[in-house]
Amino acid sequence: MTIFIILAIVIAAVLLIIFYPRIKIYVTPATPAGYVEDCVNERLGTFIEDSAGKGGRANPENFIMYQGKEIGYLCYTNEYYKMCVMQTPFLKQSFETEIEKYLAPIAEKCVNEMASDFQEKGYQAIVNSKNVSVEILPKNVKIIVNAPITLTKESTQSFNKFIIAKNSKMYDLLMISQSILNYEARYGDSNPETFMLYYPDIRVEKLKQGDGSKIYIVSDRNTNEKFVFATRSLSWPAGYGLDEKYVRI
């Protein structure tokens, strides 16, 4: 009987250790920073993943269909025998701007909801203008919600901005994609093996399409994050295919 009692105590202790952090989250009042971070993360959803799978645009204008998805052209020409023209010269900055446009109304709503929540708890909340900036860094995507706010109850708390960092390898994927695009614009093609030789954690797939387009899938072998885009450069009419060994890259 004593053994069963001891066993029950051990099981209860283990369950308490496992679930205590979650219990603590629910019983502890949310901080302003925690509220905004949870709200933005929840509503951000899979936007970055989905946009990265279409060339860095939520709704690309110039695209090729591949497996039911619109893959944006980042270097393109509709002519034969000619090198492509860059459609997005500054790829990282363009993707940051795309994320910012999507997050701006979400962040504003999250800050307003946070202020209302604290007002219901008896705080006086003063919120000034709100805007969002995004930085894609080597180890994460940093989202900065600039929203000066003052909360007053028994004392006063002031916040100028809320910073949310999401672990990501997107920076590396974008840098390699930019290099591939430079090769496409200059030489009309690129060699995936060259990039994978220098960056063993990165996988580069080049999928040729019937119209001379190429779809590149650049992915991280550890996290499985992907950046997918299309090019059309130095294309040849049917029957006049150019052997890759004659393309110097």
C-alpha positions, -999 to +999 in steps of 0.1 A: +000+000+000+028+023+009+044+017-025+012+028-043+010+060-022+047+069-030+041+061-067+010+084-067+030+112-051+058+108-077+033+109-106+016+140-092+050+157-088+060+149-124+027+162-138+031+194-117+066+199-132+054+194-167+022+215-166+033+242-141+047+266-167+014+264-186-006+269-154+015+299-145+009+315-179-029+314-173-029+327-138-003+354-142-016+387-157-001+393-192+026+419-196+021+445-224+051+430-242+039+395-238+004+404-250+016+421-282+041+393-289+015+365-286-010+385-306+013+392-335+027+357-336-008+342-336-020+364-364+012+363-384+005+326-389+022+311-419+025+344-439+063+343-441+063+307-451+036+311-478+052+343-492+087+328-493+072+299-513+061+324-540+092+345-545+087+367-515+054+382-525+020+373-511+004+380-546+031+380-573+021+399-604+045+381-629+045+344-621+045+308-634+022+282-620+039+252-604+021+225-584-009+248-580+011+278-567+020+311-583+058+313-582+070+348-588+096+356-614+125+375-598+146+377-630+127+376-663+127+382-700+100+371-725+124+370-753+147+342-766+185+344-765+186+372-740+196+375-703+168+382-678+162+415-662+161+417-624+125+422-612+135+426-575+171+441-573+171+442-535+156+409-525+159+410-487+147+446-485+117+438-507+107+408-486+110+429-454+087+455-469+062+428-479+061+415-443+058+451-430+027+458-452+010+426-440+018+432-403+010+469-401-028+466-395-023+434-374+002+451-351-021+482-347-050+459-338-029+440-313-017+471-295-053+485-294-066+452-279-038+452-254-046+487-243-083+479-240-075+448-220-055+468-195-082+494-193-106+467-182-082+459-154-083+495-142-054+510-160-054+543-178-039+537-212-025+564-236-013+551-270+005+572-296+011+565-333+019+529-343+041+515-371+060+483-378+095+476-391+110+442-400+146+431-402+156+398-416+188+390-397+213+360-399+196+341-371+161+355-369+134+377-383+130+407-360+097+425-359+097+459-342+063+474-333+069+511-326+039+520-304+047+544-275+022+536-247+017+547-211-001+526-186-011+542-153-027+526-122-009+528-089+023+536-108+031+544-144+047+521-170+060+535-203+069+515-234+083+529-267+084+497-288+078+459-287+104+436-302+095+401-315+122+378-327+114+346-347+142+321-351+148+317-389+174+309-415+156+331-441+186+355-442+209+328-456+182+316-481+177+351-494+215+358-497+220+326-518+189+333-538+203+368-546+235+352-558+217+328-580+197+357-595+230+376-602+243+346-621+210+343-641+211+380-650+248+379-660+253+345-675+218+332-681+221+302-658+236+290-625+251+258-611+233+246-579+262+223-570+286+253-567+264+269-540+259+236-521+297+230-521+303+263-503+271+261-481+266+224-471+236+232-449+217+246-479+200+226-506+195+242-540+172+226-566+168+239-601+137+226-620+135+234-657+101+241-673+090+237-708+089+274-717+125+279-707+117+291-672+135+277-642+121+272-607+146+274-578+139+259-544+165+270-519+161+253-485+178+248-452+186+212-445+182+216-408+150+237-405+134+228-438+127+265-444+124+273-481+126+302-505+111+295-539+113+317-570+113+315-608+136+329-636+135+330-673+169+338-689+188+329-720+159+307-732+160+290-766+131+280-789+121+244-790+147+223-809+175+248-802+184+238-766+217+250-753+238+224-736+246+236-701+283+228-705+286+258-729+272+282-703+301+296-683+291+303-647 
